[in-house]
Amino acid sequence: MILVTGATGNVGGELVNQLLDGGHDVRAYIRNPDKAGQLPDSAQIAIGDLDDTEALHKAAEGVDVIFFMQTTPVPAQAQNVVDAAKATGVHRIVVLSSIGTILHPRPIIGEMINARDDVLRDSEVAITYLRPNTLSTNALWWKDSIAKEGKVYDPTEPGLTSPIDPYDIARVAAVVCAESGHEGNGYILNGPEALSAKEQVQILADVLGRDIEFVSVTPEQFAQSSIERGTPETQARGLQNLHELFRAGRSGFLADDVENLTGTPARTFRQWCEQHRSDFS
């Protein structure tokens, strides 16, 4: 039995489907019972959140491995998952981490995720770390400005990133959840090509068959604009720090862990755009 937290998210939802397709028993841990209908009938459903220790312990009963992800890296919630695992005899946790945890100096967000990962490292439970680069789904952040203005405002040009489709993160997660031998390992997950934001916008425009103007702004300008729109300043400055890292080209490298683990390369950014064309309509 594999317990998947965040089971209705971009990665978790894909992972549930892939594990079930592979013949594995899956228990999906979700906060909102109204979303249970999004999951296949063959998935077991457990209701609760990462602060609900009683629900976590119940969900972990009879489980062999936990796939653990959080929207926000809260160390106390990681401890709750560890406690549930140890109390119910779960010996493996696969965590969705970030490439930012192994960059030096770490970005602010990377430091936050690493502090969460420290809880897992100290747990005496066998951990596997999945460390994705930029997600292809981040392009959805451009949806509103494309619809309203036909423009994308970006603070990372000319830096490169290697965006990965959540589908491919789930493919790797399915492999490492389903088989032993990955304990203690960390895998860098990225798409097959390093692209600037401008190149990504050009690909998206080509797929959508429309003109999209790329507008380069500084990380400071982008952060200030976000704050004026209501983003908490701490969050905006954390993203500013990340954008500065991207802009400097510190995230434009490629690793081959996806292909090595799954046997096939990750999808390209163009393939993601083609799959999600309707999301921009």
Helices and strands as residue ranges (DSSP letters): E 2-5, H 10-21, E 26-30, G 33-38, E 44-47, H 53-60, E 65-68, H 75-88, E 92-96, G 99-102, H 108-121, E 126-132, G 136-142, H 143-149, E 151-154, E 160-161, H 166-178, E 186-189, E 195-196, H 197-208, E 213-216, H 219-228, H 233-247, H 257-262, H 269-275, G 277-280
